[in-house]
Amino acid sequence: MPESNVLHPLSERKTVPRGRSDKATWYLPVAVATDILGIALPVFLVFETTRQPYPRLAALTAGAVWLTIRAAHRRYPTQVLGESRSVAPVLRDWLTLLGVLGVLRAVVDERSEVLLALLAVAPALLLATACRKLTHRHLTAQRREAQSVHRVLVVGEPGTADDVVEHLAGRTDHAYVVIGVVPVGDAAIASGVPALTRLGSAPPAASSEDWGPVLAAAGQHGAELVLVAPGPRMTGERLRKLSWALHDAGLPLAVAPGLNDVSMRRVQVATTAGLSLLHIAPPTRHGTHVVLKAALDRASAGLGLVLLAPLFGLLAAAIRFGSNGPVFHRQVRVGQDGAPFTMWKFRTMVVDAERRRAELASANEQDGPLFKIRHDPRVTRVGRFLRRSSLDELPQLLNVLRGHMSLVGPRPPLPEEVAQYDEVELRRLSVKPGVTGLWQISGRSDLSWDESVALDLRYADNWSFTGDLDVLARTLRAVVDGRGAY
């Protein structure tokens, strides 16, 4: 019998009506149509207007190859559409397209101009990226309204079950909504989600356990997935028999192994001696991708400093005319593996800002070791503009050029902040700090300390070169939006 019908605030998103689990039906036709028109039409128009040979055949060939590549890389299944806004998969598909078309061009001795051919296929990359972001944005909005979600029944010991429920309830960028819990044992559920039935602390002495109440609870409340959080009372053999009962009833089963914030590319499933094993690859700290990241960092920083030199001059003049003091603010920060370095920024505060910090301690709006005030009286008028536009960060390109920082990475902390770090927080120093990062595209100063640390740890443990490219692409929007910049 259900033990409670009172839902905790965590459960507000969980009141999802039945029949709302399917995604919008327009995702697939829009994605396919965008891919077809996004390459076939530009190729035909470019080839036709510039009098290149065989414009219709070129358009049909490019369209067929593009659709084949996208389908082969599984971009069209319902469970994939709308789930990610990352640019990296589209870029990989497009580069594959260039390679395949290049081979076909050589095989059939096609004689169109190379630059015109590249111009013709460029819209495919842009439109596929735009469509990906559109569907992701729509799906995210749907899930905030408890639509396009799957009703989940959690089975596990109360402590682990509560942890799973809170993780799922804390975010809306996934497809799971918990509609009830089946606790294992007699302890109370703290998350506020109703306990629909209970399992005993230990399986019965008989050879089989009665899974009828679990199946009845799942059926009565329309569960589409049973999510098990294993523990001492949910043994491997017990889990095995539960899986038999669920699968015989046509219900899928998922198991939460207790690992958080591990990217899928680091996880590999294997079976050894009848055991199902999860292999977790270590974070990438060495190798070709790390060398490529360092090369891109320094080349981009050097080029940026040259191209932005006129802007640096204008900002320097504005800072000097706006208030007394130097143009640049130099501050000791802590870098990779705890190594200190001097970070450069454009000055945004009055010259005695550090001395006045103590008197403003009571106005601090951040938790943890950070010090942030939304309307900090020490910030100059020019400084507010620089912070709002993130232009004050540009001199950090000098730090990137010297190898102290990266274009993308965790926020560079102050020594006094690091002095308060615990073992978990120190792990964010395992990679170089960055000019931008997950913290900048996720809210910046509006984030709590725990949220900032979680983002930094996710980056440090799951770093990838394509992930950096995605962060850089999303940084422009975050800068334009200005949310959390103060």
C-alpha positions as CSV (number, residue, x, y, z in Angstrom):
1,M,0.0,0.0,0.0
2,P,1.2,3.6,-0.6
3,E,2.7,5.1,2.5
4,S,2.3,8.7,1.6
5,N,0.5,10.9,-0.9
6,V,2.2,14.1,0.2
7,L,4.9,15.2,-2.3
8,H,8.1,17.0,-1.2
9,P,9.0,20.2,-3.2
10,L,11.6,17.9,-5.0
11,S,8.6,16.1,-6.5
12,E,6.9,19.1,-8.1
13,R,8.2,18.1,-11.5
14,K,7.1,14.5,-11.0
15,T,3.4,15.1,-11.3
16,V,3.5,14.1,-15.0
17,P,0.3,13.0,-16.6
18,R,0.3,9.7,-18.4
19,G,0.7,9.8,-22.1
20,R,3.2,12.7,-22.1
21,S,6.3,10.6,-22.5
22,D,6.6,10.9,-26.3
23,K,8.7,13.6,-27.9
24,A,7.2,16.0,-30.4
25,T,6.4,14.3,-33.7
26,W,8.0,17.1,-35.8
27,Y,11.6,16.5,-34.6
28,L,12.4,13.8,-37.2
29,P,10.7,15.3,-40.3
30,V,12.2,18.7,-39.5
31,A,15.7,17.2,-39.0
32,V,15.5,15.2,-42.2
33,A,14.1,18.1,-44.3
34,T,16.7,20.5,-42.9
35,D,19.5,18.1,-43.8
36,I,18.1,17.5,-47.4
37,L,17.3,21.1,-48.2
38,G,20.4,22.4,-46.3
39,I,22.7,20.8,-48.8
40,A,20.8,19.9,-51.9
41,L,19.4,23.4,-52.5
42,P,22.6,25.3,-51.9
43,V,24.6,22.9,-54.0
44,F,22.2,23.2,-56.9
45,L,22.0,27.0,-56.7
46,V,25.7,27.5,-56.5
47,F,26.5,25.1,-59.3
48,E,23.7,26.4,-61.5
49,T,24.5,30.1,-61.0
50,T,28.2,29.7,-61.5
51,R,27.7,27.3,-64.5
52,Q,29.4,24.3,-62.8
53,P,28.9,20.9,-64.5
54,Y,25.9,18.7,-63.6
55,P,24.2,20.9,-60.9
56,R,21.2,18.5,-60.4
57,L,23.4,15.4,-60.1
58,A,25.8,17.2,-57.7
59,A,22.8,18.3,-55.6
60,L,21.3,14.8,-55.5
61,T,24.7,13.2,-54.7
62,A,25.6,15.6,-51.9
63,G,22.1,15.2,-50.4
64,A,22.3,11.4,-50.5
65,V,25.8,11.3,-49.0
66,W,24.9,13.8,-46.2
67,L,21.7,11.8,-45.2
68,T,23.7,8.5,-45.3
69,I,26.4,9.9,-43.0
70,R,23.9,11.3,-40.6
71,A,21.9,8.1,-40.5
72,A,25.0,6.0,-40.1
73,H,26.0,8.1,-37.1
74,R,22.6,7.6,-35.6
75,R,21.4,11.2,-35.6
76,Y,17.8,10.4,-36.4
77,P,16.5,7.9,-33.8
78,T,13.8,9.3,-31.5
79,Q,15.8,8.7,-28.4
80,V,18.6,10.9,-29.8
81,L,16.7,13.8,-31.3
82,G,16.8,16.9,-29.1
83,E,18.9,15.4,-26.4
84,S,22.1,17.5,-27.1
85,R,22.9,20.9,-28.5
86,S,26.6,20.1,-28.9
87,V,28.1,21.3,-32.2
88,A,30.9,18.6,-32.2
89,P,28.7,15.7,-33.6
90,V,27.5,17.9,-36.5
91,L,31.1,19.1,-37.2
92,R,32.3,15.5,-37.3
93,D,29.5,14.6,-39.7
94,W,30.4,17.5,-41.9
95,L,34.1,16.8,-42.0
96,T,33.2,13.2,-42.9
97,L,31.0,14.6,-45.7
98,L,34.0,16.6,-47.1
99,G,36.1,13.5,-47.1
100,V,33.6,11.3,-48.8
101,L,32.8,14.0,-51.4
102,G,36.5,14.5,-52.0
103,V,36.9,10.8,-52.7
104,L,33.9,10.7,-55.1
105,R,35.3,13.8,-56.8
106,A,38.6,12.1,-57.5
107,V,36.9,8.8,-58.6
108,V,34.6,10.4,-61.2
109,D,37.0,13.2,-62.1
110,E,34.6,15.9,-61.2
111,R,35.8,19.3,-62.4
112,S,33.9,21.9,-60.4
113,E,35.9,24.6,-58.6
114,V,36.9,23.5,-55.1
115,L,36.1,26.8,-53.3
116,L,32.7,27.0,-54.9
117,A,32.0,23.3,-53.8
118,L,33.0,24.2,-50.2
119,L,30.8,27.2,-50.3
120,A,27.9,25.1,-51.5
121,V,28.1,22.5,-48.7
122,A,28.8,25.0,-45.9
123,P,25.1,25.7,-45.2
124,A,24.6,22.0,-44.3
125,L,26.8,22.5,-41.3
126,L,25.1,25.7,-40.2
127,L,21.5,24.5,-40.7
128,A,22.1,21.1,-39.1
129,T,23.6,22.9,-36.1
130,A,20.6,25.4,-35.9
131,C,18.1,22.5,-36.1
132,R,19.9,20.6,-33.4
133,K,19.8,23.6,-31.1
134,L,16.2,24.3,-31.9
135,T,15.0,20.8,-31.0
136,H,17.1,20.8,-27.9
137,R,15.7,24.1,-26.7
138,H,12.1,22.9,-27.4
139,L,12.7,19.6,-25.6
140,T,14.2,21.3,-22.6
141,A,11.2,23.6,-22.4
142,Q,8.9,20.6,-22.7
143,R,10.6,18.8,-19.8
144,R,10.4,21.8,-17.6
145,E,6.6,21.3,-18.0
146,A,6.9,17.6,-17.3
147,Q,6.3,16.6,-20.9
148,S,8.4,14.3,-23.2
149,V,9.5,12.5,-20.0
150,H,9.4,8.9,-18.8
151,R,7.7,7.8,-15.6
152,V,10.3,6.0,-13.4
153,L,9.8,3.7,-10.4
154,V,12.9,3.6,-8.2
155,V,13.8,0.5,-6.2
156,G,16.5,0.5,-3.6
157,E,17.4,1.0,0.0
158,P,16.0,4.4,1.3
159,G,19.4,6.1,1.5
160,T,20.5,5.3,-2.1
161,A,17.0,5.7,-3.4
162,D,16.8,9.2,-1.9
163,D,20.1,10.0,-3.5
164,V,18.9,8.9,-6.9
165,V,15.6,10.8,-6.6
166,E,17.4,14.0,-5.5
167,H,19.8,13.8,-8.4
168,L,17.0,13.4,-10.9
169,A,14.9,16.1,-9.3
170,G,17.7,18.6,-9.2
171,R,17.9,18.9,-13.0
172,T,15.4,19.0,-15.9
173,D,17.8,18.2,-18.8
174,H,16.9,14.5,-18.8
175,A,13.9,12.3,-19.6
176,Y,13.2,10.7,-16.1
177,V,10.5,11.7,-13.7
178,V,10.2,9.6,-10.5
179,I,6.6,8.7,-9.7
180,G,7.3,6.5,-6.7
181,V,9.8,4.5,-4.7
182,V,9.9,0.9,-3.6
183,P,12.1,1.0,-0.5
184,V,14.1,-2.1,0.5
185,G,14.0,-2.4,4.3
186,D,12.0,-0.6,7.0
187,A,13.8,2.8,7.0
188,A,11.8,5.9,6.0
189,I,12.1,7.7,2.7
190,A,13.4,11.3,3.1
191,S,12.9,12.7,-0.4
192,G,9.1,13.0,0.0
193,V,8.4,10.7,-3.0
194,P,5.6,8.2,-2.1
195,A,6.7,4.7,-1.2
196,L,4.3,2.6,-3.3
197,T,5.2,-0.7,-1.7
198,R,8.1,-2.2,0.2
199,L,10.6,-5.1,-0.1
200,G,11.9,-6.9,2.9
201,S,15.4,-6.3,4.2
202,A,16.4,-9.8,3.0
203,P,15.0,-12.1,0.4
204,P,12.7,-14.8,1.7
205,A,14.2,-18.2,2.5
206,A,12.1,-19.8,-0.3
207,S,13.7,-20.1,-3.7
208,S,11.5,-17.3,-5.2
209,E,10.3,-13.9,-4.0
210,D,6.9,-12.5,-4.7
211,W,7.5,-9.6,-7.1
212,G,3.7,-9.1,-7.5
213,P,3.5,-5.9,-5.4
214,V,6.3,-4.2,-7.4
215,L,4.7,-5.1,-10.7
216,A,1.3,-4.0,-9.5
217,A,2.7,-0.6,-8.3
218,A,4.5,-0.1,-11.6
219,G,1.3,-0.9,-13.6
220,Q,-1.0,1.1,-11.3
221,H,1.1,4.2,-11.6
222,G,2.1,3.8,-15.3
223,A,5.8,3.4,-14.7
224,E,7.7,3.1,-18.0
225,L,11.1,2.2,-16.4
226,V,12.2,0.6,-13.2
227,L,15.4,2.1,-11.9
228,V,17.3,0.0,-9.3
229,A,19.9,1.4,-6.9
230,P,21.8,-1.6,-5.7
231,G,23.0,-2.0,-2.1
232,P,23.7,-4.7,0.5
233,R,20.0,-5.6,0.7
234,M,19.6,-5.7,-3.0
235,T,22.1,-8.4,-3.8
236,G,23.1,-9.5,-7.2
237,E,21.0,-12.6,-7.2
238,R,18.0,-10.6,-6.0
239,L,18.5,-8.0,-8.7
240,R,18.8,-10.8,-11.3
241,K,15.4,-12.3,-10.3
242,L,13.8,-8.9,-10.2
243,S,15.0,-8.3,-13.8
244,W,13.4,-11.6,-14.8
245,A,10.1,-10.6,-13.3
246,L,10.2,-7.1,-14.9
247,H,11.2,-8.3,-18.3
248,D,8.6,-11.0,-18.3
249,A,6.1,-8.2,-17.6
250,G,7.4,-6.1,-20.5
251,L,9.0,-3.4,-18.2
252,P,12.6,-2.2,-19.0
253,L,15.2,-2.1,-16.1
254,A,18.0,0.3,-15.5
255,V,20.7,0.1,-12.8
256,A,22.3,3.1,-11.1
257,P,25.9,2.1,-10.3
258,G,26.5,5.0,-8.0
259,L,29.0,6.8,-10.3
260,N,28.2,10.5,-10.9
261,D,29.4,12.9,-13.7
262,V,31.3,10.3,-15.7
263,S,30.9,10.9,-19.5
264,M,29.7,8.1,-21.7
265,R,32.9,8.1,-23.7
266,R,34.8,6.9,-20.6
267,V,32.4,4.0,-19.9
268,Q,32.7,0.6,-21.4
269,V,30.5,-2.4,-20.6
270,A,32.0,-5.8,-20.6
271,T,31.1,-9.3,-19.4
272,T,33.8,-11.5,-17.6
273,A,33.1,-14.9,-16.1
274,G,29.4,-14.1,-16.1
275,L,29.9,-10.8,-14.3
276,S,28.7,-7.6,-15.9
277,L,31.4,-5.0,-15.5
278,L,31.7,-1.2,-16.1
279,H,35.2,-0.2,-17.2
280,I,35.8,3.5,-16.4
281,A,38.7,5.0,-18.4
282,P,40.9,7.5,-16.6
283,P,40.6,11.2,-17.5
284,T,42.7,12.4,-20.4
285,R,45.8,14.0,-19.1
286,H,48.4,13.1,-21.8
287,G,48.5,12.3,-25.5
288,T,47.8,13.8,-28.9
289,H,44.6,15.6,-27.8
290,V,46.4,17.4,-24.9
291,V,49.2,18.5,-27.2
292,L,46.6,19.7,-29.7
293,K,44.8,21.6,-27.0
294,A,48.1,23.4,-25.9
295,A,48.9,24.2,-29.5
296,L,45.4,25.6,-30.2
297,D,45.6,27.6,-26.9
298,R,48.9,29.3,-27.7
299,A,48.2,29.9,-31.4
300,S,44.8,31.4,-30.7
301,A,46.1,33.5,-27.9
302,G,48.9,34.9,-30.0
303,L,46.6,35.6,-32.9
304,G,44.0,37.2,-30.6
305,L,46.5,39.5,-29.0
306,V,47.6,40.8,-32.4
307,L,44.0,41.2,-33.8
308,L,42.7,42.8,-30.6
309,A,45.6,45.2,-30.1
310,P,43.5,48.3,-31.3
311,L,40.7,47.3,-28.9
312,F,43.2,47.0,-26.1
313,G,44.3,50.5,-26.8
314,L,40.7,51.9,-26.7
315,L,39.9,50.0,-23.4
316,A,43.1,51.2,-21.8
317,A,42.3,54.8,-22.6
318,A,38.8,54.4,-21.2
319,I,40.1,52.9,-18.0
320,R,42.7,55.7,-17.5
321,F,40.1,58.4,-18.2
322,G,37.5,56.7,-16.1
323,S,39.4,56.6,-12.8
324,N,42.8,56.9,-11.3
325,G,45.1,53.9,-11.3
326,P,46.8,51.5,-13.6
327,V,45.2,50.0,-16.7
328,F,45.9,46.4,-15.8
329,H,45.1,44.5,-12.6
330,R,47.6,41.8,-11.7
331,Q,46.7,39.2,-9.1
332,V,48.2,35.9,-7.9
333,R,46.1,32.9,-8.8
334,V,46.6,29.2,-8.4
335,G,47.0,27.1,-11.6
336,Q,47.4,23.5,-12.5
337,D,48.7,21.2,-9.7
338,G,48.7,24.2,-7.3
339,A,51.3,26.3,-9.1
340,P,50.9,30.0,-8.5
341,F,51.0,32.5,-11.4
342,T,50.2,36.2,-11.9
343,M,47.0,36.6,-13.8
344,W,46.3,39.8,-15.9
345,K,43.0,41.5,-16.3
346,F,41.8,45.0,-17.1
347,R,41.3,47.0,-13.9
348,T,37.6,47.2,-13.1
349,M,37.8,48.5,-9.5
350,V,39.2,51.5,-7.6
351,V,42.8,51.2,-6.7
352,D,42.2,50.5,-3.0
353,A,39.7,47.7,-3.6
354,E,41.6,45.0,-1.8
355,R,41.9,47.2,1.3
356,R,38.2,47.8,1.3
357,R,37.3,44.2,1.0
358,A,37.3,43.5,4.7
359,E,34.7,46.2,5.4
360,L,32.4,44.6,2.8
361,A,32.7,41.1,4.1
362,S,29.2,41.1,5.6
363,A,27.7,42.0,2.2
364,N,29.2,38.9,0.5
365,E,26.5,37.2,-1.6
366,Q,28.4,34.0,-2.4
367,D,28.7,30.9,-0.3
368,G,31.9,28.9,0.1
369,P,35.3,30.7,-0.2
370,L,34.2,33.0,-3.0
371,F,33.6,36.7,-2.5
372,K,31.1,38.3,-4.8
373,I,28.7,41.3,-4.5
374,R,26.2,42.0,-7.3
375,H,26.4,45.8,-6.8
376,D,30.0,46.1,-5.5
377,P,30.7,49.7,-4.7
378,R,34.4,49.3,-5.5
379,V,33.6,48.7,-9.2
380,T,34.1,51.7,-11.5
381,R,31.6,52.8,-14.1
382,V,33.9,51.6,-16.9
383,G,34.5,48.5,-14.9
384,R,30.8,47.6,-14.8
385,F,30.8,47.7,-18.6
386,L,33.9,45.6,-18.9
387,R,32.5,43.0,-16.5
388,R,29.1,43.0,-18.2
389,S,30.8,42.4,-21.6
390,S,33.6,40.2,-20.2
391,L,36.1,42.4,-21.9
392,D,38.0,42.6,-18.6
393,E,39.1,39.0,-19.2
394,L,40.9,39.6,-22.5
395,P,44.4,40.2,-21.0
396,Q,44.3,36.7,-19.8
397,L,45.3,35.8,-23.3
398,L,48.8,36.7,-22.1
399,N,48.5,34.0,-19.5
400,V,47.3,31.5,-22.1
401,L,50.3,32.4,-24.4
402,R,52.7,31.8,-21.5
403,G,51.1,28.5,-20.7
404,H,49.7,29.4,-17.3
405,M,46.1,29.1,-18.5
406,S,44.0,27.6,-21.2
407,L,41.3,29.0,-23.3
408,V,38.8,26.6,-21.6
409,G,39.1,25.3,-18.1
410,P,38.0,25.8,-14.5
411,R,37.9,29.3,-12.9
412,P,41.4,30.3,-11.7
413,P,41.1,30.5,-7.9
414,L,42.8,32.8,-5.4
415,P,45.4,31.3,-2.9
416,E,43.1,32.1,0.0
417,E,40.3,30.2,-1.6
418,V,42.6,27.2,-2.3
419,A,43.6,27.2,1.4
420,Q,40.0,26.4,2.3
421,Y,39.6,23.6,-0.3
422,D,38.9,20.0,0.8
423,E,40.1,16.9,-1.0
424,V,37.2,17.1,-3.5
425,E,37.7,20.7,-4.3
426,L,41.4,20.4,-4.8
427,R,40.8,18.1,-7.8
428,R,39.7,21.1,-9.9
429,L,43.4,22.0,-9.9
430,S,44.3,18.9,-11.9
431,V,43.9,20.8,-15.2
432,K,44.8,24.3,-16.3
433,P,42.4,27.1,-15.4
434,G,40.6,28.7,-18.3
435,V,39.6,32.1,-19.7
436,T,36.1,30.5,-20.1
437,G,34.6,27.2,-19.1
438,L,31.5,25.4,-18.0
439,W,31.0,27.9,-15.2
440,Q,30.9,30.9,-17.7
441,I,28.3,29.3,-20.0
442,S,26.2,28.1,-17.0
443,G,25.5,31.3,-15.0
444,R,28.9,32.5,-13.7
445,S,28.4,34.4,-10.5
446,D,24.8,33.4,-10.2
447,L,25.9,29.8,-9.4
448,S,26.4,28.6,-5.9
449,W,29.8,27.4,-4.7
450,D,28.7,23.7,-4.9
451,E,27.4,24.2,-8.4
452,S,30.6,25.8,-9.5
453,V,32.7,23.0,-8.0
454,A,30.5,20.4,-9.6
455,L,30.9,22.0,-13.1
456,D,34.7,22.3,-12.6
457,L,35.0,18.6,-11.5
458,R,32.9,17.5,-14.5
459,Y,35.2,19.4,-16.8
460,A,38.4,18.1,-15.2
461,D,37.4,14.5,-15.2
462,N,35.6,14.4,-18.6
463,W,37.7,16.8,-20.6
464,S,37.8,16.3,-24.4
465,F,39.0,18.4,-27.3
466,T,35.6,18.5,-28.9
467,G,34.1,19.5,-25.6
468,D,36.4,22.5,-25.5
469,L,35.2,23.5,-29.0
470,D,31.6,23.3,-27.9
471,V,32.3,25.5,-24.8
472,L,34.1,28.1,-27.0
473,A,31.1,28.2,-29.3
474,R,28.6,28.6,-26.5
475,T,30.7,31.3,-24.7
476,L,29.8,33.9,-27.3
477,R,26.1,33.6,-26.4
478,A,26.9,33.7,-22.7
479,V,29.0,36.9,-23.1
480,V,26.2,38.5,-25.2
481,D,23.6,37.5,-22.6
482,G,25.7,38.8,-19.7
483,R,23.8,36.7,-17.1
484,G,25.8,36.3,-13.9
485,A,28.5,38.8,-14.9
486,Y,29.1,41.3,-12.1
